[in-house]
Amino acid sequence: VGYRRGGLDVAETVVGVGGGDVVRSQLAQTGSLKGVYFCLETVER
């Protein structure tokens, strides 16, 4: 289960891993670092 924000699907585990590897993974897939950080911020709140 995850949250969909900014056009990206972000798994709940993002909060647990701190986002490091997940950010690089999502960035490689989408090329949108801004979108990734937006997702991480949304999930953590």
mmCIF file as Biopython writes it, N, C-alpha, C and O atoms, coordinates in Angstrom:
data_model
#
loop_
_atom_site.group_PDB
_atom_site.id
_atom_site.type_symbol
_atom_site.label_atom_id
_atom_site.label_alt_id
_atom_site.label_comp_id
_atom_site.label_asym_id
_atom_site.label_entity_id
_atom_site.label_seq_id
_atom_site.pdbx_PDB_ins_code
_atom_site.Cartn_x
_atom_site.Cartn_y
_atom_site.Cartn_z
_atom_site.occupancy
_atom_site.B_iso_or_equiv
_atom_site.auth_seq_id
_atom_site.auth_asym_id
_atom_site.pdbx_PDB_model_num
ATOM 1   N N  . VAL A ? 1  ? 0.851  -1.201 0.000   1.0 0.0 1  A 1 
ATOM 2   C CA . VAL A ? 1  ? 0.000  0.000  0.000   1.0 0.0 1  A 1 
ATOM 3   C C  . VAL A ? 1  ? 0.879  1.240  0.000   1.0 0.0 1  A 1 
ATOM 4   O O  . VAL A ? 1  ? 1.909  1.279  0.673   1.0 0.0 1  A 1 
ATOM 5   N N  . GLY A ? 2  ? 0.477  2.239  -0.745  1.0 0.0 2  A 1 
ATOM 6   C CA . GLY A ? 2  ? 1.259  3.471  -0.814  1.0 0.0 2  A 1 
ATOM 7   C C  . GLY A ? 2  ? 0.355  4.667  -1.039  1.0 0.0 2  A 1 
ATOM 8   O O  . GLY A ? 2  ? -0.870 4.555  -1.070  1.0 0.0 2  A 1 
ATOM 9   N N  . TYR A ? 3  ? 0.990  5.804  -1.193  1.0 0.0 3  A 1 
ATOM 10  C CA . TYR A ? 3  ? 0.243  7.036  -1.419  1.0 0.0 3  A 1 
ATOM 11  C C  . TYR A ? 3  ? 0.602  7.561  -2.804  1.0 0.0 3  A 1 
ATOM 12  O O  . TYR A ? 3  ? 1.763  7.512  -3.210  1.0 0.0 3  A 1 
ATOM 13  N N  . ARG A ? 4  ? -0.387 8.059  -3.519  1.0 0.0 4  A 1 
ATOM 14  C CA . ARG A ? 4  ? -0.105 8.609  -4.839  1.0 0.0 4  A 1 
ATOM 15  C C  . ARG A ? 4  ? -0.167 10.127 -4.769  1.0 0.0 4  A 1 
ATOM 16  O O  . ARG A ? 4  ? -1.222 10.715 -4.528  1.0 0.0 4  A 1 
ATOM 17  N N  . ARG A ? 5  ? 0.984  10.744 -4.984  1.0 0.0 5  A 1 
ATOM 18  C CA . ARG A ? 5  ? 1.068  12.209 -4.938  1.0 0.0 5  A 1 
ATOM 19  C C  . ARG A ? 5  ? 1.994  12.682 -6.046  1.0 0.0 5  A 1 
ATOM 20  O O  . ARG A ? 5  ? 3.007  12.040 -6.324  1.0 0.0 5  A 1 
ATOM 21  N N  . GLY A ? 6  ? 1.665  13.771 -6.666  1.0 0.0 6  A 1 
ATOM 22  C CA . GLY A ? 6  ? 2.527  14.337 -7.686  1.0 0.0 6  A 1 
ATOM 23  C C  . GLY A ? 6  ? 2.781  13.401 -8.850  1.0 0.0 6  A 1 
ATOM 24  O O  . GLY A ? 6  ? 3.799  13.519 -9.533  1.0 0.0 6  A 1 
ATOM 25  N N  . GLY A ? 7  ? 1.862  12.468 -9.085  1.0 0.0 7  A 1 
ATOM 26  C CA . GLY A ? 7  ? 1.992  11.559 -10.199 1.0 0.0 7  A 1 
ATOM 27  C C  . GLY A ? 7  ? 2.918  10.386 -9.924  1.0 0.0 7  A 1 
ATOM 28  O O  . GLY A ? 7  ? 3.255  9.633  -10.837 1.0 0.0 7  A 1 
ATOM 29  N N  . LEU A ? 8  ? 3.335  10.224 -8.664  1.0 0.0 8  A 1 
ATOM 30  C CA . LEU A ? 8  ? 4.235  9.118  -8.325  1.0 0.0 8  A 1 
ATOM 31  C C  . LEU A ? 8  ? 3.590  8.222  -7.283  1.0 0.0 8  A 1 
ATOM 32  O O  . LEU A ? 8  ? 2.851  8.690  -6.418  1.0 0.0 8  A 1 
ATOM 33  N N  . ASP A ? 9  ? 3.874  6.942  -7.373  1.0 0.0 9  A 1 
ATOM 34  C CA . ASP A ? 9  ? 3.413  6.006  -6.354  1.0 0.0 9  A 1 
ATOM 35  C C  . ASP A ? 9  ? 4.529  5.800  -5.346  1.0 0.0 9  A 1 
ATOM 36  O O  . ASP A ? 9  ? 5.619  5.353  -5.704  1.0 0.0 9  A 1 
ATOM 37  N N  . VAL A ? 10 ? 4.265  6.120  -4.095  1.0 0.0 10 A 1 
ATOM 38  C CA . VAL A ? 10 ? 5.293  6.020  -3.069  1.0 0.0 10 A 1 
ATOM 39  C C  . VAL A ? 10 ? 4.844  5.031  -2.004  1.0 0.0 10 A 1 
ATOM 40  O O  . VAL A ? 10 ? 3.787  5.200  -1.396  1.0 0.0 10 A 1 
ATOM 41  N N  . ALA A ? 11 ? 5.639  4.013  -1.782  1.0 0.0 11 A 1 
ATOM 42  C CA . ALA A ? 11 ? 5.294  2.990  -0.811  1.0 0.0 11 A 1 
ATOM 43  C C  . ALA A ? 11 ? 5.429  3.528  0.604   1.0 0.0 11 A 1 
ATOM 44  O O  . ALA A ? 11 ? 6.182  4.469  0.851   1.0 0.0 11 A 1 
ATOM 45  N N  . GLU A ? 12 ? 4.696  2.926  1.531   1.0 0.0 12 A 1 
ATOM 46  C CA . GLU A ? 12 ? 4.749  3.363  2.918   1.0 0.0 12 A 1 
ATOM 47  C C  . GLU A ? 12 ? 6.148  3.205  3.495   1.0 0.0 12 A 1 
ATOM 48  O O  . GLU A ? 12 ? 6.515  3.914  4.432   1.0 0.0 12 A 1 
ATOM 49  N N  . THR A ? 13 ? 6.933  2.283  2.945   1.0 0.0 13 A 1 
ATOM 50  C CA . THR A ? 13 ? 8.277  2.023  3.465   1.0 0.0 13 A 1 
ATOM 51  C C  . THR A ? 13 ? 9.206  3.211  3.268   1.0 0.0 13 A 1 
ATOM 52  O O  . THR A ? 13 ? 10.289 3.242  3.852   1.0 0.0 13 A 1 
ATOM 53  N N  . VAL A ? 14 ? 8.816  4.177  2.469   1.0 0.0 14 A 1 
ATOM 54  C CA . VAL A ? 14 ? 9.642  5.366  2.243   1.0 0.0 14 A 1 
ATOM 55  C C  . VAL A ? 14 ? 9.988  6.016  3.570   1.0 0.0 14 A 1 
ATOM 56  O O  . VAL A ? 14 ? 11.123 6.444  3.781   1.0 0.0 14 A 1 
ATOM 57  N N  . VAL A ? 15 ? 9.011  6.092  4.464   1.0 0.0 15 A 1 
ATOM 58  C CA . VAL A ? 15 ? 9.231  6.732  5.758   1.0 0.0 15 A 1 
ATOM 59  C C  . VAL A ? 15 ? 10.276 5.963  6.565   1.0 0.0 15 A 1 
ATOM 60  O O  . VAL A ? 15 ? 11.112 6.560  7.243   1.0 0.0 15 A 1 
ATOM 61  N N  . GLY A ? 16 ? 10.218 4.626  6.484   1.0 0.0 16 A 1 
ATOM 62  C CA . GLY A ? 16 ? 11.125 3.798  7.268   1.0 0.0 16 A 1 
ATOM 63  C C  . GLY A ? 16 ? 12.568 3.871  6.802   1.0 0.0 16 A 1 
ATOM 64  O O  . GLY A ? 16 ? 13.482 3.883  7.626   1.0 0.0 16 A 1 
ATOM 65  N N  . VAL A ? 17 ? 12.786 3.917  5.499   1.0 0.0 17 A 1 
ATOM 66  C CA . VAL A ? 17 ? 14.144 3.887  4.975   1.0 0.0 17 A 1 
ATOM 67  C C  . VAL A ? 17 ? 14.780 5.272  4.949   1.0 0.0 17 A 1 
ATOM 68  O O  . VAL A ? 17 ? 15.964 5.398  4.636   1.0 0.0 17 A 1 
ATOM 69  N N  . GLY A ? 18 ? 14.025 6.298  5.269   1.0 0.0 18 A 1 
ATOM 70  C CA . GLY A ? 18 ? 14.585 7.641  5.261   1.0 0.0 18 A 1 
ATOM 71  C C  . GLY A ? 18 ? 14.645 8.264  3.887   1.0 0.0 18 A 1 
ATOM 72  O O  . GLY A ? 18 ? 15.028 9.426  3.745   1.0 0.0 18 A 1 
ATOM 73  N N  . GLY A ? 19 ? 14.269 7.502  2.866   1.0 0.0 19 A 1 
ATOM 74  C CA . GLY A ? 19 ? 14.127 8.085  1.540   1.0 0.0 19 A 1 
ATOM 75  C C  . GLY A ? 19 ? 15.369 8.060  0.673   1.0 0.0 19 A 1 
ATOM 76  O O  . GLY A ? 19 ? 15.271 8.342  -0.522  1.0 0.0 19 A 1 
ATOM 77  N N  . GLY A ? 20 ? 16.541 7.733  1.220   1.0 0.0 20 A 1 
ATOM 78  C CA . GLY A ? 20 ? 17.775 7.801  0.434   1.0 0.0 20 A 1 
ATOM 79  C C  . GLY A ? 20 ? 17.727 6.975  -0.838  1.0 0.0 20 A 1 
ATOM 80  O O  . GLY A ? 20 ? 17.772 7.520  -1.941  1.0 0.0 20 A 1 
ATOM 81  N N  . ASP A ? 21 ? 17.636 5.658  -0.688  1.0 0.0 21 A 1 
ATOM 82  C CA . ASP A ? 21 ? 17.615 4.779  -1.853  1.0 0.0 21 A 1 
ATOM 83  C C  . ASP A ? 21 ? 16.341 4.973  -2.664  1.0 0.0 21 A 1 
ATOM 84  O O  . ASP A ? 21 ? 16.348 4.879  -3.891  1.0 0.0 21 A 1 
ATOM 85  N N  . VAL A ? 22 ? 15.254 5.244  -1.961  1.0 0.0 22 A 1 
ATOM 86  C CA . VAL A ? 22 ? 13.975 5.408  -2.647  1.0 0.0 22 A 1 
ATOM 87  C C  . VAL A ? 22 ? 14.007 6.631  -3.556  1.0 0.0 22 A 1 
ATOM 88  O O  . VAL A ? 22 ? 13.494 6.602  -4.675  1.0 0.0 22 A 1 
ATOM 89  N N  . VAL A ? 23 ? 14.617 7.705  -3.060  1.0 0.0 23 A 1 
ATOM 90  C CA . VAL A ? 23 ? 14.724 8.919  -3.875  1.0 0.0 23 A 1 
ATOM 91  C C  . VAL A ? 23 ? 15.509 8.636  -5.144  1.0 0.0 23 A 1 
ATOM 92  O O  . VAL A ? 23 ? 15.102 9.039  -6.233  1.0 0.0 23 A 1 
ATOM 93  N N  . ARG A ? 24 ? 16.636 7.943  -5.006  1.0 0.0 24 A 1 
ATOM 94  C CA . ARG A ? 24 ? 17.439 7.635  -6.195  1.0 0.0 24 A 1 
ATOM 95  C C  . ARG A ? 24 ? 16.677 6.723  -7.147  1.0 0.0 24 A 1 
ATOM 96  O O  . ARG A ? 24 ? 16.764 6.872  -8.366  1.0 0.0 24 A 1 
ATOM 97  N N  . SER A ? 25 ? 15.934 5.781  -6.586  1.0 0.0 25 A 1 
ATOM 98  C CA . SER A ? 25 ? 15.166 4.855  -7.407  1.0 0.0 25 A 1 
ATOM 99  C C  . SER A ? 25 ? 14.079 5.588  -8.178  1.0 0.0 25 A 1 
ATOM 100 O O  . SER A ? 25 ? 13.930 5.401  -9.385  1.0 0.0 25 A 1 
ATOM 101 N N  . GLN A ? 26 ? 13.321 6.422  -7.477  1.0 0.0 26 A 1 
ATOM 102 C CA . GLN A ? 26 ? 12.232 7.169  -8.116  1.0 0.0 26 A 1 
ATOM 103 C C  . GLN A ? 26 ? 12.793 8.176  -9.121  1.0 0.0 26 A 1 
ATOM 104 O O  . GLN A ? 26 ? 12.214 8.398  -10.185 1.0 0.0 26 A 1 
ATOM 105 N N  . LEU A ? 27 ? 13.929 8.782  -8.766  1.0 0.0 27 A 1 
ATOM 106 C CA . LEU A ? 27 ? 14.539 9.761  -9.669  1.0 0.0 27 A 1 
ATOM 107 C C  . LEU A ? 27 ? 14.957 9.092  -10.966 1.0 0.0 27 A 1 
ATOM 108 O O  . LEU A ? 27 ? 14.799 9.657  -12.048 1.0 0.0 27 A 1 
ATOM 109 N N  . ALA A ? 28 ? 15.493 7.879  -10.848 1.0 0.0 28 A 1 
ATOM 110 C CA . ALA A ? 28 ? 15.906 7.143  -12.038 1.0 0.0 28 A 1 
ATOM 111 C C  . ALA A ? 28 ? 14.703 6.813  -12.918 1.0 0.0 28 A 1 
ATOM 112 O O  . ALA A ? 28 ? 14.811 6.776  -14.144 1.0 0.0 28 A 1 
ATOM 113 N N  . GLN A ? 29 ? 13.559 6.573  -12.285 1.0 0.0 29 A 1 
ATOM 114 C CA . GLN A ? 29 ? 12.359 6.186  -13.020 1.0 0.0 29 A 1 
ATOM 115 C C  . GLN A ? 29 ? 11.631 7.388  -13.611 1.0 0.0 29 A 1 
ATOM 116 O O  . GLN A ? 29 ? 11.104 7.317  -14.721 1.0 0.0 29 A 1 
ATOM 117 N N  . THR A ? 30 ? 11.604 8.495  -12.865 1.0 0.0 30 A 1 
ATOM 118 C CA . THR A ? 30 ? 10.777 9.621  -13.282 1.0 0.0 30 A 1 
ATOM 119 C C  . THR A ? 30 ? 11.580 10.815 -13.758 1.0 0.0 30 A 1 
ATOM 120 O O  . THR A ? 30 ? 11.089 11.613 -14.557 1.0 0.0 30 A 1 
ATOM 121 N N  . GLY A ? 31 ? 12.828 10.953 -13.271 1.0 0.0 31 A 1 
ATOM 122 C CA . GLY A ? 31 ? 13.632 12.108 -13.626 1.0 0.0 31 A 1 
ATOM 123 C C  . GLY A ? 31 ? 13.137 13.370 -12.954 1.0 0.0 31 A 1 
ATOM 124 O O  . GLY A ? 31 ? 13.510 14.475 -13.348 1.0 0.0 31 A 1 
ATOM 125 N N  . SER A ? 32 ? 12.295 13.213 -11.936 1.0 0.0 32 A 1 
ATOM 126 C CA . SER A ? 32 ? 11.722 14.385 -11.270 1.0 0.0 32 A 1 
ATOM 127 C C  . SER A ? 32 ? 12.043 14.354 -9.785  1.0 0.0 32 A 1 
ATOM 128 O O  . SER A ? 32 ? 11.321 13.745 -8.996  1.0 0.0 32 A 1 
ATOM 129 N N  . LEU A ? 33 ? 13.133 15.014 -9.412  1.0 0.0 33 A 1 
ATOM 130 C CA . LEU A ? 33 ? 13.539 15.038 -8.010  1.0 0.0 33 A 1 
ATOM 131 C C  . LEU A ? 33 ? 12.539 15.843 -7.182  1.0 0.0 33 A 1 
ATOM 132 O O  . LEU A ? 33 ? 12.235 15.490 -6.043  1.0 0.0 33 A 1 
ATOM 133 N N  . LYS A ? 34 ? 12.036 16.921 -7.763  1.0 0.0 34 A 1 
ATOM 134 C CA . LYS A ? 34 ? 11.054 17.743 -7.062  1.0 0.0 34 A 1 
ATOM 135 C C  . LYS A ? 34 ? 9.813  16.932 -6.715  1.0 0.0 34 A 1 
ATOM 136 O O  . LYS A ? 34 ? 9.277  17.037 -5.612  1.0 0.0 34 A 1 
ATOM 137 N N  . GLY A ? 35 ? 9.362  16.119 -7.671  1.0 0.0 35 A 1 
ATOM 138 C CA . GLY A ? 35 ? 8.194  15.281 -7.442  1.0 0.0 35 A 1 
ATOM 139 C C  . GLY A ? 35 ? 8.423  14.266 -6.338  1.0 0.0 35 A 1 
ATOM 140 O O  . GLY A ? 35 ? 7.523  13.977 -5.550  1.0 0.0 35 A 1 
ATOM 141 N N  . VAL A ? 36 ? 9.649  13.722 -6.285  1.0 0.0 36 A 1 
ATOM 142 C CA . VAL A ? 36 ? 9.976  12.734 -5.263  1.0 0.0 36 A 1 
ATOM 143 C C  . VAL A ? 36 ? 9.939  13.363 -3.889  1.0 0.0 36 A 1 
ATOM 144 O O  . VAL A ? 36 ? 9.333  12.808 -2.973  1.0 0.0 36 A 1 
ATOM 145 N N  . TYR A ? 37 ? 10.579 14.517 -3.725  1.0 0.0 37 A 1 
ATOM 146 C CA . TYR A ? 37 ? 10.592 15.172 -2.422  1.0 0.0 37 A 1 
ATOM 147 C C  . TYR A ? 37 ? 9.185  15.573 -1.986  1.0 0.0 37 A 1 
ATOM 148 O O  . TYR A ? 37 ? 8.853  15.504 -0.803  1.0 0.0 37 A 1 
ATOM 149 N N  . PHE A ? 38 ? 8.368  15.988 -2.941  1.0 0.0 38 A 1 
ATOM 150 C CA . PHE A ? 38 ? 6.985  16.325 -2.626  1.0 0.0 38 A 1 
ATOM 151 C C  . PHE A ? 38 ? 6.263  15.106 -2.061  1.0 0.0 38 A 1 
ATOM 152 O O  . PHE A ? 38 ? 5.511  15.205 -1.092  1.0 0.0 38 A 1 
ATOM 153 N N  . CYS A ? 39 ? 6.507  13.954 -2.686  1.0 0.0 39 A 1 
ATOM 154 C CA . CYS A ? 39 ? 5.885  12.713 -2.223  1.0 0.0 39 A 1 
ATOM 155 C C  . CYS A ? 39 ? 6.367  12.348 -0.831  1.0 0.0 39 A 1 
ATOM 156 O O  . CYS A ? 39 ? 5.565  11.992 0.032   1.0 0.0 39 A 1 
ATOM 157 N N  . LEU A ? 40 ? 7.678  12.434 -0.605  1.0 0.0 40 A 1 
ATOM 158 C CA . LEU A ? 40 ? 8.244  12.072 0.690   1.0 0.0 40 A 1 
ATOM 159 C C  . LEU A ? 40 ? 7.671  12.957 1.788   1.0 0.0 40 A 1 
ATOM 160 O O  . LEU A ? 40 ? 7.312  12.471 2.860   1.0 0.0 40 A 1 
ATOM 161 N N  . GLU A ? 41 ? 7.585  14.253 1.521   1.0 0.0 41 A 1 
ATOM 162 C CA . GLU A ? 41 ? 7.051  15.182 2.510   1.0 0.0 41 A 1 
ATOM 163 C C  . GLU A ? 41 ? 5.592  14.863 2.826   1.0 0.0 41 A 1 
ATOM 164 O O  . GLU A ? 41 ? 5.170  14.931 3.980   1.0 0.0 41 A 1 
ATOM 165 N N  . THR A ? 42 ? 4.837  14.519 1.807   1.0 0.0 42 A 1 
ATOM 166 C CA . THR A ? 42 ? 3.426  14.209 1.993   1.0 0.0 42 A 1 
ATOM 167 C C  . THR A ? 42 ? 3.251  12.951 2.833   1.0 0.0 42 A 1 
ATOM 168 O O  . THR A ? 42 ? 2.400  12.903 3.721   1.0 0.0 42 A 1 
ATOM 169 N N  . VAL A ? 43 ? 4.064  11.928 2.549   1.0 0.0 43 A 1 
ATOM 170 C CA . VAL A ? 43 ? 3.941  10.664 3.260   1.0 0.0 43 A 1 
ATOM 171 C C  . VAL A ? 43 ? 4.339  10.813 4.726   1.0 0.0 43 A 1 
ATOM 172 O O  . VAL A ? 43 ? 3.726  10.209 5.606   1.0 0.0 43 A 1 
ATOM 173 N N  . GLU A ? 44 ? 5.375  11.626 4.986   1.0 0.0 44 A 1 
ATOM 174 C CA . GLU A ? 44 ? 5.890  11.751 6.340   1.0 0.0 44 A 1 
ATOM 175 C C  . GLU A ? 44 ? 4.947  12.540 7.247   1.0 0.0 44 A 1 
ATOM 176 O O  . GLU A ? 44 ? 5.003  12.398 8.468   1.0 0.0 44 A 1 
ATOM 177 N N  . ARG A ? 45 ? 4.089  13.364 6.667   1.0 0.0 45 A 1 
ATOM 178 C CA . ARG A ? 45 ? 3.204  14.190 7.483   1.0 0.0 45 A 1 
ATOM 179 C C  . ARG A ? 45 ? 2.056  13.367 8.056   1.0 0.0 45 A 1 
ATOM 180 O O  . ARG A ? 45 ? 1.209  13.903 8.771   1.0 0.0 45 A 1 
#
